[in-house]
Amino acid sequence: MAKVTRDDVARLAGTSTAVVSYVINNGPRPVAPATRERVLAAIKELGYRPDRVAQAMASRRTDLIGLIVPDARQPFFGEMAHAVEQAASERGKMVLVGNSDYLDEREVHYLRAFLGMRVSGLILISQGLSENAAAEIEAWDARVVLLHERPEAIDDVAVVLDDIGGAQLAVRHLLEHGYEYVACIGGMEITPTVGDPVTDHVEGWRRAMTEAGRSTEGRLFQAPYNRYDAYKVALGLLSGPHRPPAVFCATDDQAIGVLRAARELRIDVPGELAVAGFDDVKEAALTDPPLTTVASDRPAMARAAVDLVLDDAVRPVSSRRERVRQFPSALVVRRSCGCA
């Protein structure tokens, strides 16, 4: 059976192959609704399947978006990746996902691999963009949207959250309960990274404590972002002689680890210890007690990132401030903070 071609579709629909192409690719020129219906009917009748490889070779672009995340096993990144995939699907694109595992060399590996596949653009969730990664992006002149974090190593488009403000909301709320002070479990960074969300969460904690006239000296503790290692850190913190009355965690995954440690040590939450997190992953509503946390509109952020990475008009804009979209944070109050 002979392969159905675009010419066959055009003949049956009574139009040109260029119009068939506009319908298949959703542009770049508009097609009258009646003509579009004829073309779609012809495609269905003939069983035509576009040759995506040939299209990619001709346009030097595919229907793919590259997404690089630090670790999709962590709930926040997994939920964000799913939101990006949904948003891309609405635009007729598919998503390739790579896990950098917080390693610069793996991030560069996926950058090279995805750019070599001629993706339409890249969405990058980086935990501090390395010089090699920034150089790779510049060398390919790639369209890149930085999501969740805004590294200073590259001047490009970013979709971020008000991380400092969100952390302030959570810590102020804990202090309003009357706790003497709030300890903070942050990340493992010895030197703060500009634009890193966890660094900003710690900064928000610090500002809220300072505003309330509370000292932060000796009240910041380091822990990896995952619940398992945070649980180990929390065991030491909560079993020591200076157990804090309240803890703000830079991520929900860390907070889940703290809740587990408190349960194991028979510390009542929130009666003896208040806990708040950041991210509002779905599991936060199911912890015991349910976790007070800070939420973001992940679907809206994902749609913004996909729209920006597919929008050619973004590239000529020279002002970094105009190229950054910041979304607001929202406090989600549950029982772990002491609220009924």
N, C-alpha and C positions, 0 to 999 in steps of 0.2 A: 504494500500500500504506500503510495507516494506521500512524502511529508507535506503537510499543509503549510503554506508560506503566507507571509503578510500580503503578497500580491493576490493570493486567493481570497483572503478576507476582503481586500479592497474591491475586487471585482464583484463579489457577492453583495457587498454593502453599497456598491455604486458610488464609491468615493476614491480618493487617492491613498497611496500607502503612507503619505505624510500624515494624513488625518487619522489613519489607523494607529500610527505611532503616537500621536497626541493623546488618543484615547487610552492606549495601553500604559503610557508613561504619565498620564494625568497632566499633560502639558508638553512643551512650554506654552503652546498657544491654546486658547479656549476652543471648544467644539460645541456647536449647537446641540441642544438636548435631543432633538429628533435624529440628528446624524449620529450622535453617540449611541442611541438606542439601536440603530441599524447596525452599527459596527459591533456592538456587544452581542446582538442576536446572531450575526455572521460568525463571530468567534465561537459562540456556543454551538451553532449548527455544524461547523466544520471541525470542532474540537481542536482549535488552534492553541498551541502552547508557545509563548515567546521564548526565544533562545536567549536566556539571561547572560550566558557567557559572552555571546557575540555582542549583546548590548553593552556589556561592561567594557569589552575591548574597544568598541567604537567610541563610547563616551568617556572612557578612562575612569569611570565611577561605577560602583555596584549599588544594589539596593540594601547594602549592609551598613550598619553603624557599629563601630567598635566600642565596647564598654570595658574599662579596666577598673577593678575594685580591689581593695586590700585583701579581703577574705569573705567570700560569699557564704561561708558557714556561719558567720555572725549574723544574728537576726536583722539588724539594721541594714546591713549591706545587701542581704538577701531580699528584703522587702523593697529596697530602693532599686535593685536590679530588675525585680518583677515590674515595678512601676514604669521603669524606662522601657522595658519590653512592650508593655501595653501601649504606652504613648507612641512608640515607634511603629507598632502595628497599625495604629490609627492613621499614620502617615504612609502606609504601604511599605514599610521598611522592616528588616529583620535585624536582630542584635547578636553579635558575637561577644561572649563574655570571657575575660581572662582574669585570673587571680594573681596579684603581684606578691601576695604573702608578705607584704611590708618590705620587700627586698627590691632595691634599686635595679639590680641586674634583670630581675624578672619583669619589672615594669618596662624597661627598655626592650626586652625580648618581645613583649606583646605589642609595644608601639611599632616596632619594625615589622612584625608579622602582619598586623592589621593594616598598616599603611601600605605594605607590599601587596595586600589583597585589594587595594584601591577602594577602601571603604568610603562611603559618602562623607563621613566625618567621625570624630572620636569624642566620646564622653569619658572623662578621666576623673576618678575619685582617687586622689593621690595623698599619701601621708607625708608630704614634703617632697616636691618634685626635684630630682637630682639634676645636676648640670648636664649629664649625658642625656637624660630624658628630654630636657628643654632643647638641647642641641639637635636631637633627633626630630623633634617637632618642627623646629625652624628649617632644618635641611629639606624636609618634605613639603614645607609650606602647607601644613595640614590645617584643616578646620577643626579646632578643638574647643570643647566647652568643659570647664572645670566645675565639677559638681560636688557640693558638700564642703569642699575646702578650696581656699584661694591661695595657692602657693605664690610667693613673690618672685620665683625664678623665671616666670614667663608672663608676658603681658597679653592676656587673652581673655575670652569671654568666661564669666563665672556665674553660677547659680548657687547662692549660699543662703544660710539661715542666720537670723539674729541670735547667734550662739551666746554672746555675752549677756544680752538682755534676757534670754530665756533662763540662763543659770541664775541671774539675779532674781527673777520671779520665784524660782524654787527655793532659794536660800532665804529670801525675805519671808516667804510663807512659813518656813520652818521656824525662823526667829520669832514670828508673830505668835507662835504657839507658846512662847515663853521659855524655850530652851536657852540655857546659858550661852552656848555657842554651837556652831555647826562645824564638824570636821569635814574634810574633802578628800575623796579618793580620786586622784587624777591619773594621768598616764605615766609612762616610764621615762619621758623626756627629761633629761637633766637641763638642757638648754631649750627654752620655749621656742616653738616654731611659729613664725608669723603666719596668720591665716589658718592655722590648724584648729579644728573645732574643739578638741579636748583642751588645748591651751586656752582657748576663749572661754570654755566652761569654767576652768580654774580661775581665770581672770574675773568672770562674773561672780563667782563665789567670793573672791577676794574683795571686790568692790562692795558687795552686799554686806559683808562682815565689817568692813571699814566704815561704811555709812552708819551701821548700827553701833559703832564704837567698840567692836569686839576685835581682839587680837587674832591674827592668823598664824602667829609664831608657833611652830611645832604641831600644827593642826592639818597640814597637807601631807598626804601619804601617797606613795607611788604604787601602782599595780598595773599589770597588763590589762588590755581592754576586755578580755574574755572572762566569763563567769567562774571558770575553774581556777585560774590563778588568782582572781580577785577574792575568791572564797578562802584561799590559803592566807592571803594577806589579812583578810578580815578576821580569821581565827586568832591571829596574833594580836591584832588591834583590840578586839572585843574581849579577849581573855586577860589582857594586861591590867595593871593597876589604875590606869587613867582612861577608862572607857568613856568615849564621848557620849553625850546625850542624844546627839543627832548626827547623821552622816548624809552628805550630798555626794552622789557618785557621778562621774563625768559621762557614764553610759549606763543604760538599763542593764546591759549584760553584767556589768560590775555589781550593780545593785542587787541583781538576782543572786549573785555569789554571796553578797553580804547577808541577804535574808536567809540563805541556807546555813551560813556560819552561825547566825543568831539562833536559829532553830536548834542547831546541834548543841550549842552552849546553853540552851534553855533560857535565852534572853527574850522576853516578851516584846514584840513589835506590834504597836507603837508604845506600849506601856512603859518599857524601860529603854527603848531605843527607837528613834524616828529615822526613817530612811526615805530618800528621794533620789530619783534617777534622771536620765535625760535620753530622749529618743522616742518614747512611747511606742516601743515594739508591741506587737499584738499580745505577746506572752505577758506583758506587764499587767494586764487586766486580770490575769489568771493566777498570779502569785498569791501566796498566803502570808500576810494580808495583801490585797491588791496594791500595786505600787503607784505612789504619786510621782509624776514625771513631767517632762516638758515635751510637747508634741510639735511636729512640723507637718505641713501639707505636702507629703511626699508625692502624691499623684500630680499636683500642680507644679512642683519643682521639676519632676521628671518631664512633664510636657514642655515646660519652659526650656529645659536643656535640649530636648529633641528638636523643638522649633528653632532654637538658636543655631544648633549644629547644621541644620538643613537650610538655613537662611543665608544666601550669599550676600545679602545686604549688610550683614553684620561685619564682614571683613574690613571695609574701608573706614569704619568708625575708629578714630584715633584715641579718644578719651577713655581711659580705663574706668573712670567712674560711671560713664554712660553704658559701659559694657558689662556691668555687674548688676545682677538682679538679686536683691535681698528679700527673703520672705520672713514674715513675722513668726515669732515663737508663741506658744500658748501653754499655760499651765493646766495640767490635768490632775485634779485633786481626787485621790482615793484614800484608803485607810492607813497606809503605811506611815503617813506623816502625823497622824493623831486625830484627823478629822473623822467624824462619825460617818 
